[in-house]
Amino acid sequence: MICISVTPESRQLAKVDIYNAANQCDLVEVCLDRLHKEPDVKEMISGSKKPILVSCRHPEEGGHFEGTEDERMALLRQAILAEPAYIELDPVTAQKIPRFGKTQRVISFASQTRPLGNIEEAFDEAVRCKADVIKFTWPTETLETAWPLLAVVSQKRALPVVGLALGRSGLTFSLLGRKYGSPWIYAALEKGMEAFPGQPTVGELDNIYRWRQVDSKTRFIGIAGAGDAEVATSKILNAAFDSLSMNTRCLPLDFKSLDQLPKMLDILKIPAVIATPSMGRQLMGLSTKGDEISTQARMCDLVIKQPDGWQAHNLIWKPALRALESAIGRKSPEDRPLDRKNVLILGSGGLAISLVHGIKKRNGLVSIAAGDEAEAQKIAKGADIRYVPAAKVYDTLVDVVVITVPNMDYSNKKSPINPSVLRQGMTMMDLSQLPDESTLVEEAKLRGCKVVEPSEVFADYISGLFKSLTGQELPPEAFAAGLME
């Protein structure tokens, strides 16, 4: 089940929020702690076509109730007399409010600062409080901090266990909780109505992760990071998995280090992890071997579990070069449009290095410039290409400019890329904001450049990624469905 939390501030709008939430979920949590005036709880929740869970948390549990403890207790007593399906109570409050009617008791243990200890003691206390369900809440900024909560939820217990994961890995926990049989997972109705910062919305769970098809047999593919590129990748791949009736979904992974990651991936039976360029260098540390370009660039965008360890693959450079050669003008498959072309690459990250080696394979004459000039010089020396000082970028005449970073900033130096680097007739490719266009792309078109469309590179890249993962072609309709709002 999915539980949508509504946190109304107005009694008049509370019923509207409950009605809207009930259309998209199995259980509605009505949080009373933000209401400005004391409500008539029975009247508020009457008429809901979905079961109601009532909560009223004090600040120590992450709530926003500003009245006295006696007032909060009175509100909870009024709520239980309204006979919702569930009422959430902390252990101290539960000892003071007896069971009433058919309302089931969710006994909640919460920490706002760190994972809870003494889990077994909490279960014993929940039994003393006549719990029907036990709930644990704590911060989960990374997979490491979400791990203990997942362990609690996934183990078979006498009491059903639900978890509420606060922070960046809350979405990860929700998807895994669905797989491992949590009675329900939490979501917000829409952006701006989250019960806590970072809570996933039901729209995200439905439209991006297609969570309703997740079950105990679902295989997850990891996605390192949670930026726009990672979300777009998840959305398209999940649409493709769904289109082909594959019980596979993408799982966002936000980890602090690689120390425990291999063990956690093995336990979760995750066979592959995808990394867009922003995370590619970090993920490279997971691999024991890699293909030629990933090894040279020290960056990968896919690692796959093999019997002898994790193998790294760098896929992005091929679709990037195909698009670049097409923009320059490729007349036949044997044609080499980059041959002897002067190509300036801006940036010093793994994506830049990948393209350095890829363009060299096509006999391009490569130069590199970056805000981190020491790193750019190191790359130039290692790859036997020309280094261009940042101050000379706008005086350097080239046939092609490839942008891999949104600006030339480094340390305390702030250096946005000036459009004067673009000249009529040159070819320009900007991969700094995949899958979106930067303002420089529009500027390049206005200045008469041949422009590589970032969306075309991204589409080709995702197609290759999907084939590497599944051995199948990406369904064309999946790409369109994945990018639909």
Secondary structure, DSSP 8 states (H G I E B T S, - for coil): -EEEEE--S-HHHHHHHHHHHHTT-SEEEEE-TT-SS---HHHHHTT-SS-EEEE---GGGT----S-HHHHHHHHHHHHHT--SEEEE-HHHHHHS---TT-EEEEEEE-SSS----HHHHHHHHHHTT-SEEEEEEE-SSHHHHHHHHHHHHS--SS-EEEEEESTTHHHHHHHHHHTT-S-EEEESSTT--SSTT--BHHHHHHTT-GGG--TT-EEEEEE--SHHHHHHHHHHHHHHHHTT--EEEEEE--S-SSSHHHHHHHHT--EEEE-TTTHHHHHTT-SEE-HHHHHHT--SEEEEETTEEEEE--THHHHHHHHHHHH---STT--TTTT-EEEEE--SHHHHHHHHHHHHTT-EEEEE-SSHHHHHHHHHHHT-EE--GGGGGG---SEEEE-SS---BTTB-----GGG--TT-EEEE-TTTTS--HHHHHHHHTT-EEE-HHHHHHHHHHHHHHHHHSS---HHHHHHHH--
